[in-house]
């Protein structure tokens, strides 16, 4: 069953919806409007190069989160003496 992307004409909210055959058109989850634009989606492509790019981005994201978490932990330790 296809998942489609929509943009609400009334409030601008973008969302995805699973659309089953013989089902009414979805409505906006934010404002419940049925005035929607169907967006063009790019299909997912999986290859060695896209996998390597995704892995590199994930490593960068995880390193940034680890650095932030270490800083938060250190600040907590400095300000909360037992």
KOLGU-4560 file (N, C-alpha, C; in nm, 3 decimals, padded with zeros to 5 digits):
<recs>
<n_xx: 00.084 n_yy: -00.117 n_zz: 00.000 ca_xx: 00.000 ca_yy: 00.000 ca_zz: 00.000 c_xx: 00.089 c_yy: 00.123 c_zz: 00.000 mol: A seq: 1 type: UNK>
<n_xx: 00.059 n_yy: 00.216 n_zz: -00.087 ca_xx: 00.147 ca_yy: 00.332 ca_zz: -00.102 c_xx: 00.129 c_yy: 00.436 c_zz: 00.009 mol: A seq: 2 type: UNK>
<n_xx: 00.241 n_yy: 00.497 n_zz: 00.043 ca_xx: 00.242 ca_yy: 00.610 ca_zz: 00.135 c_xx: 00.265 c_yy: 00.734 c_zz: 00.048 mol: A seq: 3 type: UNK>
<n_xx: 00.177 n_yy: 00.830 n_zz: 00.061 ca_xx: 00.187 ca_yy: 00.953 ca_zz: -00.016 c_xx: 00.218 c_yy: 01.070 c_zz: 00.076 mol: A seq: 4 type: UNK>
<n_xx: 00.283 n_yy: 01.171 n_zz: 00.019 ca_xx: 00.313 ca_yy: 01.293 ca_zz: 00.093 c_xx: 00.214 c_yy: 01.400 c_zz: 00.049 mol: A seq: 5 type: UNK>
<n_xx: 00.166 n_yy: 01.477 n_zz: 00.146 ca_xx: 00.069 ca_yy: 01.582 ca_zz: 00.120 c_xx: 00.112 c_yy: 01.712 c_zz: 00.188 mol: A seq: 6 type: UNK>
<n_xx: 00.063 n_yy: 01.823 n_zz: 00.134 ca_xx: 00.077 ca_yy: 01.954 ca_zz: 00.197 c_xx: -00.063 c_yy: 02.014 c_zz: 00.207 mol: A seq: 7 type: UNK>
<n_xx: -00.096 n_yy: 02.062 n_zz: 00.324 ca_xx: -00.228 ca_yy: 02.122 ca_zz: 00.346 c_xx: -00.229 c_yy: 02.263 c_zz: 00.288 mol: A seq: 8 type: UNK>
<n_xx: -00.331 n_yy: 02.292 n_zz: 00.207 ca_xx: -00.344 ca_yy: 02.426 ca_zz: 00.148 c_xx: -00.386 c_yy: 02.528 c_zz: 00.253 mol: A seq: 9 type: UNK>
<n_xx: -00.453 n_yy: 02.483 n_zz: 00.358 ca_xx: -00.506 ca_yy: 02.574 ca_zz: 00.458 c_xx: -00.400 c_yy: 02.618 c_zz: 00.560 mol: A seq: 10 type: UNK>
<n_xx: -00.324 n_yy: 02.522 n_zz: 00.616 ca_xx: -00.228 ca_yy: 02.558 ca_zz: 00.722 c_xx: -00.082 c_yy: 02.536 c_zz: 00.682 mol: A seq: 11 type: UNK>
<n_xx: -00.057 n_yy: 02.471 n_zz: 00.568 ca_xx: 00.080 ca_yy: 02.450 ca_zz: 00.522 c_xx: 00.149 c_yy: 02.328 c_zz: 00.580 mol: A seq: 12 type: UNK>
<n_xx: 00.083 n_yy: 02.253 n_zz: 00.666 ca_xx: 00.141 ca_yy: 02.134 ca_zz: 00.728 c_xx: 00.172 c_yy: 02.029 c_zz: 00.620 mol: A seq: 13 type: UNK>
<n_xx: 00.292 n_yy: 01.970 n_zz: 00.626 ca_xx: 00.328 ca_yy: 01.861 ca_zz: 00.536 c_xx: 00.325 c_yy: 01.731 c_zz: 00.616 mol: A seq: 14 type: UNK>
<n_xx: 00.270 n_yy: 01.626 n_zz: 00.557 ca_xx: 00.259 ca_yy: 01.499 ca_zz: 00.626 c_xx: 00.252 c_yy: 01.384 c_zz: 00.526 mol: A seq: 15 type: UNK>
<n_xx: 00.270 n_yy: 01.264 n_zz: 00.577 ca_xx: 00.258 ca_yy: 01.143 ca_zz: 00.496 c_xx: 00.133 c_yy: 01.069 c_zz: 00.538 mol: A seq: 16 type: UNK>
<n_xx: 00.073 n_yy: 01.000 n_zz: 00.445 ca_xx: -00.047 ca_yy: 00.922 ca_zz: 00.475 c_xx: -00.046 c_yy: 00.792 c_zz: 00.395 mol: A seq: 17 type: UNK>
<n_xx: -00.084 n_yy: 00.686 n_zz: 00.462 ca_xx: -00.101 ca_yy: 00.556 ca_zz: 00.398 c_xx: -00.239 c_yy: 00.557 c_zz: 00.333 mol: A seq: 18 type: UNK>
<n_xx: -00.243 n_yy: 00.540 n_zz: 00.202 ca_xx: -00.370 ca_yy: 00.548 ca_zz: 00.129 c_xx: -00.404 c_yy: 00.409 c_zz: 00.077 mol: A seq: 19 type: UNK>
<n_xx: -00.512 n_yy: 00.355 n_zz: 00.128 ca_xx: -00.557 ca_yy: 00.222 ca_zz: 00.086 c_xx: -00.660 c_yy: 00.237 c_zz: -00.025 mol: A seq: 20 type: UNK>
<n_xx: -00.673 n_yy: 00.133 n_zz: -00.108 ca_xx: -00.776 ca_yy: 00.139 ca_zz: -00.212 c_xx: -00.915 c_yy: 00.152 c_zz: -00.150 mol: A seq: 21 type: UNK>
<n_xx: -01.001 n_yy: 00.222 n_zz: -00.217 ca_xx: -01.139 ca_yy: 00.243 ca_zz: -00.173 c_xx: -01.148 c_yy: 00.318 c_zz: -00.040 mol: A seq: 22 type: UNK>
<n_xx: -01.049 n_yy: 00.400 n_zz: -00.011 ca_xx: -01.049 ca_yy: 00.478 ca_zz: 00.112 c_xx: -01.066 c_yy: 00.625 c_zz: 00.075 mol: A seq: 23 type: UNK>
<n_xx: -01.136 n_yy: 00.700 n_zz: 00.161 ca_xx: -01.151 ca_yy: 00.844 ca_zz: 00.137 c_xx: -01.015 c_yy: 00.911 c_zz: 00.143 mol: A seq: 24 type: UNK>
<n_xx: -01.005 n_yy: 01.026 n_zz: 00.079 ca_xx: -00.881 ca_yy: 01.103 ca_zz: 00.081 c_xx: -00.849 c_yy: 01.142 c_zz: 00.225 mol: A seq: 25 type: UNK>
<n_xx: -00.721 n_yy: 01.150 n_zz: 00.260 ca_xx: -00.685 ca_yy: 01.185 ca_zz: 00.397 c_xx: -00.717 c_yy: 01.331 c_zz: 00.427 mol: A seq: 26 type: UNK>
<n_xx: -00.715 n_yy: 01.365 n_zz: 00.555 ca_xx: -00.731 ca_yy: 01.504 ca_zz: 00.596 c_xx: -00.608 c_yy: 01.545 c_zz: 00.675 mol: A seq: 27 type: UNK>
<n_xx: -00.585 n_yy: 01.673 n_zz: 00.684 ca_xx: -00.467 ca_yy: 01.726 ca_zz: 00.753 c_xx: -00.473 c_yy: 01.692 c_zz: 00.901 mol: A seq: 28 type: UNK>
<n_xx: -00.367 n_yy: 01.635 n_zz: 00.959 ca_xx: -00.368 ca_yy: 01.602 ca_zz: 01.101 c_xx: -00.366 c_yy: 01.727 c_zz: 01.190 mol: A seq: 29 type: UNK>
<n_xx: -00.323 n_yy: 01.842 n_zz: 01.137 ca_xx: -00.314 ca_yy: 01.963 ca_zz: 01.219 c_xx: -00.447 c_yy: 02.038 c_zz: 01.224 mol: A seq: 30 type: UNK>
<n_xx: -00.512 n_yy: 02.056 n_zz: 01.107 ca_xx: -00.633 ca_yy: 02.138 ca_zz: 01.104 c_xx: -00.756 c_yy: 02.063 c_zz: 01.052 mol: A seq: 31 type: UNK>
<n_xx: -00.740 n_yy: 01.937 n_zz: 01.014 ca_xx: -00.848 ca_yy: 01.851 ca_zz: 00.965 c_xx: -00.904 c_yy: 01.895 c_zz: 00.829 mol: A seq: 32 type: UNK>
<n_xx: -00.835 n_yy: 01.983 n_zz: 00.759 ca_xx: -00.880 ca_yy: 02.026 ca_zz: 00.628 c_xx: -00.859 c_yy: 01.915 c_zz: 00.526 mol: A seq: 33 type: UNK>
<n_xx: -00.947 n_yy: 01.909 n_zz: 00.427 ca_xx: -00.932 ca_yy: 01.810 ca_zz: 00.320 c_xx: -00.878 c_yy: 01.875 c_zz: 00.192 mol: A seq: 34 type: UNK>
<n_xx: -00.840 n_yy: 02.003 n_zz: 00.200 ca_xx: -00.782 ca_yy: 02.073 ca_zz: 00.085 c_xx: -00.632 c_yy: 02.049 c_zz: 00.086 mol: A seq: 35 type: UNK>
<n_xx: -00.589 n_yy: 01.948 n_zz: 00.010 ca_xx: -00.451 ca_yy: 01.904 ca_zz: 00.013 c_xx: -00.388 c_yy: 01.907 c_zz: -00.126 mol: A seq: 36 type: UNK>
<n_xx: -00.258 n_yy: 01.928 n_zz: -00.127 ca_xx: -00.179 ca_yy: 01.910 ca_zz: -00.248 c_xx: -00.098 c_yy: 01.783 c_zz: -00.231 mol: A seq: 37 type: UNK>
<n_xx: -00.101 n_yy: 01.697 n_zz: -00.331 ca_xx: -00.021 ca_yy: 01.575 ca_zz: -00.328 c_xx: 00.120 c_yy: 01.612 c_zz: -00.375 mol: A seq: 38 type: UNK>
<n_xx: 00.219 n_yy: 01.583 n_zz: -00.292 ca_xx: 00.357 ca_yy: 01.618 ca_zz: -00.326 c_xx: 00.423 c_yy: 01.507 c_zz: -00.405 mol: A seq: 39 type: UNK>
<n_xx: 00.522 n_yy: 01.544 n_zz: -00.481 ca_xx: 00.599 ca_yy: 01.446 ca_zz: -00.557 c_xx: 00.708 c_yy: 01.391 c_zz: -00.467 mol: A seq: 40 type: UNK>
<n_xx: 00.712 n_yy: 01.262 n_zz: -00.453 ca_xx: 00.811 ca_yy: 01.197 ca_zz: -00.367 c_xx: 00.922 c_yy: 01.138 c_zz: -00.451 mol: A seq: 41 type: UNK>
<n_xx: 01.041 n_yy: 01.143 n_zz: -00.399 ca_xx: 01.154 ca_yy: 01.080 ca_zz: -00.465 c_xx: 01.166 c_yy: 00.939 c_zz: -00.410 mol: A seq: 42 type: UNK>
<n_xx: 01.171 n_yy: 00.840 n_zz: -00.496 ca_xx: 01.181 ca_yy: 00.703 ca_zz: -00.446 c_xx: 01.316 c_yy: 00.679 c_zz: -00.377 mol: A seq: 43 type: UNK>
<n_xx: 01.314 n_yy: 00.593 n_zz: -00.279 ca_xx: 01.437 ca_yy: 00.558 ca_zz: -00.209 c_xx: 01.522 c_yy: 00.469 c_zz: -00.299 mol: A seq: 44 type: UNK>
<n_xx: 01.649 n_yy: 00.500 n_zz: -00.306 ca_xx: 01.742 ca_yy: 00.422 ca_zz: -00.386 c_xx: 01.850 c_yy: 00.370 c_zz: -00.292 mol: A seq: 45 type: UNK>
<n_xx: 01.872 n_yy: 00.241 n_zz: -00.296 ca_xx: 01.973 ca_yy: 00.182 ca_zz: -00.210 c_xx: 02.085 c_yy: 00.126 c_zz: -00.297 mol: A seq: 46 type: UNK>
<n_xx: 02.205 n_yy: 00.178 n_zz: -00.270 ca_xx: 02.323 ca_yy: 00.129 ca_zz: -00.341 c_xx: 02.440 c_yy: 00.140 c_zz: -00.245 mol: A seq: 47 type: UNK>
<n_xx: 02.556 n_yy: 00.095 n_zz: -00.288 ca_xx: 02.674 ca_yy: 00.105 ca_zz: -00.202 c_xx: 02.707 c_yy: 00.251 c_zz: -00.172 mol: A seq: 48 type: UNK>
<n_xx: 02.696 n_yy: 00.336 n_zz: -00.271 ca_xx: 02.731 ca_yy: 00.477 ca_zz: -00.249 c_xx: 02.631 c_yy: 00.547 c_zz: -00.157 mol: A seq: 49 type: UNK>
<n_xx: 02.500 n_yy: 00.521 n_zz: -00.175 ca_xx: 02.402 ca_yy: 00.584 ca_zz: -00.086 c_xx: 02.415 c_yy: 00.528 c_zz: 00.055 mol: A seq: 50 type: UNK>
<n_xx: 02.447 n_yy: 00.401 n_zz: 00.067 ca_xx: 02.467 ca_yy: 00.340 ca_zz: 00.198 c_xx: 02.588 c_yy: 00.403 c_zz: 00.268 mol: A seq: 51 type: UNK>
<n_xx: 02.695 n_yy: 00.424 n_zz: 00.195 ca_xx: 02.815 ca_yy: 00.486 ca_zz: 00.251 c_xx: 02.786 c_yy: 00.630 c_zz: 00.294 mol: A seq: 52 type: UNK>
<n_xx: 02.711 n_yy: 00.703 n_zz: 00.214 ca_xx: 02.674 ca_yy: 00.840 ca_zz: 00.252 c_xx: 02.588 c_yy: 00.843 c_zz: 00.377 mol: A seq: 53 type: UNK>
<n_xx: 02.491 n_yy: 00.753 n_zz: 00.383 ca_xx: 02.404 ca_yy: 00.747 ca_zz: 00.500 c_xx: 02.482 c_yy: 00.707 c_zz: 00.625 mol: A seq: 54 type: UNK>
<n_xx: 02.575 n_yy: 00.613 n_zz: 00.609 ca_xx: 02.657 ca_yy: 00.569 ca_zz: 00.722 c_xx: 02.746 c_yy: 00.683 c_zz: 00.771 mol: A seq: 55 type: UNK>
<n_xx: 02.805 n_yy: 00.757 n_zz: 00.680 ca_xx: 02.888 ca_yy: 00.872 ca_zz: 00.717 c_xx: 02.807 c_yy: 00.979 c_zz: 00.789 mol: A seq: 56 type: UNK>
<n_xx: 02.687 n_yy: 01.006 n_zz: 00.740 ca_xx: 02.601 ca_yy: 01.105 ca_zz: 00.805 c_xx: 02.560 c_yy: 01.059 c_zz: 00.944 mol: A seq: 57 type: UNK>
<n_xx: 02.530 n_yy: 00.930 n_zz: 00.958 ca_xx: 02.492 ca_yy: 00.876 ca_zz: 01.089 c_xx: 02.608 c_yy: 00.883 c_zz: 01.187 mol: A seq: 58 type: UNK>
<n_xx: 02.729 n_yy: 00.853 n_zz: 01.141 ca_xx: 02.846 ca_yy: 00.862 ca_zz: 01.229 c_xx: 02.869 c_yy: 01.006 c_zz: 01.275 mol: A seq: 59 type: UNK>
<n_xx: 02.854 n_yy: 01.100 n_zz: 01.183 ca_xx: 02.872 ca_yy: 01.241 ca_zz: 01.217 c_xx: 02.766 c_yy: 01.284 c_zz: 01.319 mol: A seq: 60 type: UNK>
<n_xx: 02.642 n_yy: 01.243 n_zz: 01.296 ca_xx: 02.533 ca_yy: 01.277 ca_zz: 01.387 c_xx: 02.556 c_yy: 01.217 c_zz: 01.525 mol: A seq: 61 type: UNK>
<n_xx: 02.599 n_yy: 01.090 n_zz: 01.528 ca_xx: 02.623 ca_yy: 01.022 ca_zz: 01.656 c_xx: 02.740 c_yy: 01.084 c_zz: 01.731 mol: A seq: 62 type: UNK>
<n_xx: 02.844 n_yy: 01.126 n_zz: 01.660 ca_xx: 02.959 ca_yy: 01.189 ca_zz: 01.725 c_xx: 02.919 c_yy: 01.322 c_zz: 01.786 mol: A seq: 63 type: UNK>
<n_xx: 02.838 n_yy: 01.397 n_zz: 01.713 ca_xx: 02.791 ca_yy: 01.526 ca_zz: 01.764 c_xx: 02.705 c_yy: 01.505 c_zz: 01.889 mol: A seq: 64 type: UNK>
<n_xx: 02.618 n_yy: 01.405 n_zz: 01.887 ca_xx: 02.534 ca_yy: 01.376 ca_zz: 02.003 c_xx: 02.619 c_yy: 01.329 c_zz: 02.121 mol: A seq: 65 type: UNK>
<n_xx: 02.721 n_yy: 01.249 n_zz: 02.096 ca_xx: 02.807 ca_yy: 01.200 ca_zz: 02.203 c_xx: 02.884 c_yy: 01.315 c_zz: 02.267 mol: A seq: 66 type: UNK>
<n_xx: 02.932 n_yy: 01.408 n_zz: 02.186 ca_xx: 03.004 ca_yy: 01.525 ca_zz: 02.238 c_xx: 02.910 c_yy: 01.609 c_zz: 02.324 mol: A seq: 67 type: UNK>
<n_xx: 02.790 n_yy: 01.630 n_zz: 02.277 ca_xx: 02.691 ca_yy: 01.707 ca_zz: 02.352 c_xx: 02.658 c_yy: 01.638 c_zz: 02.484 mol: A seq: 68 type: UNK>
<n_xx: 02.633 n_yy: 01.507 n_zz: 02.479 ca_xx: 02.599 ca_yy: 01.433 ca_zz: 02.601 c_xx: 02.712 c_yy: 01.435 c_zz: 02.702 mol: A seq: 69 type: UNK>
<n_xx: 02.837 n_yy: 01.426 n_zz: 02.655 ca_xx: 02.952 ca_yy: 01.431 ca_zz: 02.745 c_xx: 02.960 c_yy: 01.569 c_zz: 02.811 mol: A seq: 70 type: UNK>
<n_xx: 02.935 n_yy: 01.675 n_zz: 02.735 ca_xx: 02.938 ca_yy: 01.809 ca_zz: 02.790 c_xx: 02.827 c_yy: 01.828 c_zz: 02.894 mol: A seq: 71 type: UNK>
<n_xx: 02.708 n_yy: 01.781 n_zz: 02.865 ca_xx: 02.596 ca_yy: 01.792 ca_zz: 02.959 c_xx: 02.627 c_yy: 01.714 c_zz: 03.086 mol: A seq: 72 type: UNK>
<n_xx: 02.683 n_yy: 01.594 n_zz: 03.071 ca_xx: 02.718 ca_yy: 01.512 ca_zz: 03.188 c_xx: 02.823 c_yy: 01.583 c_zz: 03.273 mol: A seq: 73 type: UNK>
<n_xx: 02.924 n_yy: 01.642 n_zz: 03.210 ca_xx: 03.030 ca_yy: 01.711 ca_zz: 03.283 c_xx: 02.975 c_yy: 01.833 c_zz: 03.357 mol: A seq: 74 type: UNK>
<n_xx: 02.888 n_yy: 01.909 n_zz: 03.293 ca_xx: 02.826 ca_yy: 02.024 ca_zz: 03.360 c_xx: 02.741 c_yy: 01.979 c_zz: 03.479 mol: A seq: 75 type: UNK>
<n_xx: 02.670 n_yy: 01.871 n_zz: 03.463 ca_xx: 02.589 ca_yy: 01.816 ca_zz: 03.573 c_xx: 02.679 c_yy: 01.779 c_zz: 03.689 mol: A seq: 76 type: UNK>
<n_xx: 02.788 n_yy: 01.709 n_zz: 03.660 ca_xx: 02.881 ca_yy: 01.667 ca_zz: 03.767 c_xx: 02.943 c_yy: 01.786 c_zz: 03.837 mol: A seq: 77 type: UNK>
<n_xx: 02.973 n_yy: 01.892 n_zz: 03.764 ca_xx: 03.035 ca_yy: 02.010 ca_zz: 03.826 c_xx: 02.938 c_yy: 02.086 c_zz: 03.916 mol: A seq: 78 type: UNK>
<n_xx: 02.809 n_yy: 02.084 n_zz: 03.883 ca_xx: 02.711 ca_yy: 02.163 ca_zz: 03.958 c_xx: 02.631 c_yy: 02.082 c_zz: 04.059 mol: A seq: 79 type: UNK>
<n_xx: 02.653 n_yy: 01.954 n_zz: 04.067 ca_xx: 02.577 ca_yy: 01.869 ca_zz: 04.162 c_xx: 02.674 c_yy: 01.789 c_zz: 04.246 mol: A seq: 80 type: UNK>
<n_xx: 02.720 n_yy: 01.851 n_zz: 04.350 ca_xx: 02.813 ca_yy: 01.783 ca_zz: 04.441 c_xx: 02.736 c_yy: 01.691 c_zz: 04.533 mol: A seq: 81 type: UNK>
<n_xx: 02.788 n_yy: 01.574 n_zz: 04.556 ca_xx: 02.721 ca_yy: 01.479 ca_zz: 04.647 c_xx: 02.772 c_yy: 01.495 c_zz: 04.788 mol: A seq: 82 type: UNK>
</recs>
